[in-house]
Amino acid sequence: MRVHDLLGVGLGPFNLGLACLAEPLVDLDAVFLEARGEFRWHPGMMLDDATLQVPFLADLVSLADPTSPFSFLAWLKETGRLYPFYVRESFYPMRSEYDAYCRWAAQRLTSITYDREVTEVEWDAGADAYAVHSRDPHTGARHTHLARRLVLGVGTTPHQPEALRDLDGPAWHSARYLEVRDELLTHDDVTVVGSGQSAAEVFSDLLDAVRPEVRLRWVTRSPRFFPLEYTKLTLELTSPEYSRHFRSLPDERREALLATQAGLYKGISGDLVDAIHEQLYRRSLRDAVAPQLLTASEVTACERDADGFTLRLRHRESDEEYALSTGALVTATGYRAEVPGFLAPVADRIRWDERGRPVADEHFAIDHAGGRVFVQNAELHTHGFVAPDLGMGAWRNSAILAAVLGHEPYPLEQRVAFQTFGVPDGARTGALL
């Protein structure tokens, strides 16, 4: 059986970017398996006016290879949209544009095999490779691929706090928002729970869509509606040197630091915050039920009742408890990385921390040998909040390819920030700076 140099599991933007960068490399035999029949990127939140929170240069390839035929600019040129994008004078593409661009790139690749749901990974000592077993979800047909190295890009899954799990009735995670939007609009009382961009986008969309008599609420456990911090020196934290600094810290220090950085990667676009205020102002001029925005309020329990749900809440600042009734719920409570079950047969080959999470090294490898199993966007706890950042995807893929090939097909920048993170090297010797 053919043994591939590299096999990617899953086809989100990060593994898609890796496939694009691998495509022209003649010394690399790569294949990518995707369970679905096509590329899909958050289809439930593909709102018409939603934009990316990163500039277009944070595409699949440009920050590794700006001359790549898989760049966002190449897509604009081929589809006749380069000049309209230029005249628009915004670095931030529409989310639907980014999705269309990714679909275009995926269609140009020869290394992707769709309808391959990976069910199990085993180690084949005779082949000195991983045996990756998959099935076609439509036909049930079984397949096996051999590969010397794996890159896990299975993505994250919608997360529900314990108080909001397994609800029976009109309650949905924001990942399904567009799918259930029409049904939501039939309710007279709708509550959005969440603190970040998805919650804000859903609330904004509902503000314009619901009838004047509908009561609309937005509940967040944050003390206020945090805008995404986007100043230049803060942006330098999305850099390889900050990631190295973060990885050098003790585990408990990293966890504490991440808890303070939500506004750096989980905040709301400042423009959207202002737009929502304008929507609220306009609604206040009409004969309409005033929306409620409830801050510092954590949902502690949720009970199904005849009219929908009763939410039990605790105000985190006053420590008071209260309740509200709502007809329908949208829980925009984020996503979490989960260890895929198909790794169970090779779990002893993976490095784990005390919480059962894979430990990634400087090259994003998680196996004991180093350089055989890599992860995409599953290293938040080891590399910091740059893990889900689209702008660091091309750099991480360049690092993975360098580790696989033993040379750098795409040069790796080691220093991009003006700041120094951690103690300066000279000061460690005891000398004065």
C-alpha positions, 0 to 999 in steps of 0.5 A, spaced: 500 500 500 502 506 498 505 510 504 504 518 504 509 522 507 503 526 510 495 525 511 491 531 514 485 529 517 479 534 517 478 540 512 477 547 516 481 553 514 488 551 517 488 544 514 486 547 507 491 552 507 496 546 509 494 543 503 494 549 498 502 550 501 503 543 500 500 542 493 506 545 489 512 541 493 514 536 489 518 532 495 512 531 499 506 526 498 500 529 501 493 527 502 487 530 506 481 526 508 474 530 509 468 527 512 463 532 509 462 532 501 464 539 500 468 544 504 463 548 509 465 554 514 460 555 519 454 555 514 450 557 520 453 563 521 454 566 514 450 572 515 449 577 509 453 583 513 458 579 517 465 580 516 472 577 518 475 580 524 482 579 520 485 582 514 485 579 507 492 577 508 490 572 513 488 568 508 490 561 506 497 562 504 499 569 503 503 570 509 507 564 508 507 565 500 504 572 497 506 569 490 501 563 491 496 562 486 491 560 492 491 567 495 485 571 496 487 576 491 488 571 486 481 569 487 479 576 486 482 576 480 480 570 477 473 572 479 473 579 476 472 582 483 479 585 484 477 592 483 471 592 486 474 590 493 480 595 491 474 600 491 471 598 497 477 600 501 476 595 507 482 590 509 476 586 512 473 581 507 465 579 508 465 572 511 461 569 505 467 572 500 472 568 505 467 562 504 467 562 497 474 563 496 476 557 500 471 553 496 475 556 490 481 553 493 479 547 495 476 545 488 483 547 485 487 542 489 488 534 487 490 532 494 483 532 498 478 526 498 471 527 501 466 523 504 472 520 508 470 520 516 476 517 519 474 512 524 480 509 527 488 510 527 493 505 528 500 504 528 503 499 523 510 498 525 511 494 519 510 500 514 513 505 520 507 509 518 500 510 521 494 506 518 488 511 518 481 507 517 475 511 514 468 510 512 464 513 506 458 516 510 453 515 504 455 508 502 459 505 508 465 503 504 471 502 508 478 505 506 485 505 509 491 510 508 498 509 510 502 515 512 508 517 516 505 523 519 499 526 521 496 533 521 489 533 525 485 539 523 478 536 526 476 543 528 472 545 534 465 543 536 459 547 539 460 548 546 454 548 551 455 550 559 452 545 563 446 549 565 444 549 558 446 542 555 441 537 552 435 542 552 428 539 550 424 545 545 426 551 542 433 552 544 439 552 539 447 553 539 448 559 534 452 554 530 445 553 527 442 560 527 441 561 520 438 554 519 433 555 525 432 563 524 425 562 521 422 558 527 426 563 532 422 569 528 415 566 530 416 566 538 414 572 542 420 572 547 427 570 544 433 570 549 441 570 546 446 567 551 453 569 550 459 574 550 462 574 543 462 576 536 457 570 534 452 573 540 453 580 538 451 578 530 445 574 532 442 579 537 444 584 531 440 580 526 434 579 530 434 586 532 432 588 525 428 582 524 423 581 530 416 584 530 415 590 534 412 586 540 417 581 541 421 581 547 428 580 545 434 579 550 441 579 550 444 575 557 452 575 558 456 573 564 461 578 562 461 585 566 460 589 559 460 588 552 467 587 551 470 590 544 475 586 541 482 589 542 485 591 536 491 596 537 497 595 534 502 593 539 496 588 542 496 585 535 504 583 536 501 578 541 499 574 535 506 573 533 511 567 533 515 570 539 509 571 543 507 564 542 514 561 544 514 566 550 507 563 552 509 556 551 515 557 556 511 559 562 509 554 567 502 550 566 498 554 571 501 561 569 499 559 562 492 558 564 491 564 569 494 568 563 489 565 558 483 567 563 485 575 562 486 575 555 479 573 552 478 580 550 484 579 545 480 573 541 473 573 544 471 580 544 466 583 539 468 588 533 468 595 535 464 597 529 458 592 531 458 594 538 457 601 535 452 598 530 448 595 535 447 601 539 445 605 533 439 599 532 437 600 539 437 607 539 432 607 532 428 601 536 427 606 541 424 611 537 418 606 535 412 603 538 416 597 540 418 593 546 425 595 549 430 589 548 434 588 555 441 587 555 443 583 561 450 584 563 454 580 569 449 575 569 451 567 569 445 562 567 446 557 573 439 553 571 434 552 565 428 549 566 423 547 560 416 550 562 409 550 558 411 557 555 418 555 553 424 556 558 425 559 565 432 561 566 435 561 573 441 567 573 446 569 578 449 576 578 456 575 578 457 582 581 452 583 586 451 575 588 444 576 587 439 571 584 434 572 579 430 568 574 426 570 567 422 566 562 423 566 555 420 562 549 426 561 545 433 560 546 440 562 542 446 559 546 452 563 543 457 560 548 463 558 543 466 552 541 471 547 544 477 543 542 476 535 543 480 529 543 478 525 537 476 518 539 479 515 533 486 517 536 484 511 542 488 506 539 495 510 539 493 514 545 500 511 548 504 515 542 501 522 544 504 526 550 498 528 554 497 533 560 494 532 567 487 534 564 487 530 558 489 535 553 495 533 547 501 537 549 504 540 542 511 542 542 514 548 538 513 545 531 506 543 533 507 536 534 504 532 540 507 525 539 513 522 544 517 521 538 516 528 535 514 530 528 509 524 527 503 527 529 501 535 529 495 539 531 491 545 528 488 549 533 488 544 538 494 548 542 491 554 545 493 551 552 500 550 550 501 556 545 496 561 547 490 565 544 494 565 537 492 558 536 485 559 533 487 566 529 487 565 522 493 570 521 497 565 524 495 559 520 500 560 514 506 561 519 504 554 523 503 550 516 510 553 514 513 550 521 509 543 520 512 543 513 519 545 515 519 539 521 516 534 516 521 536 510 527 537 514 528 544 510 524 550 510 520 551 503 517 557 506 521 561 510 519 562 517 520 569 521 523 568 528 521 575 530 516 580 527 514 584 533 518 590 536 516 588 543 520 583 547 516 578 551 519 575 557 526 577 560 531 580 555 536 575 553 542 579 555 539 580 562 539 573 564 546 573 564 546 578 570 549 584 566 545 591 565 541 592 559 
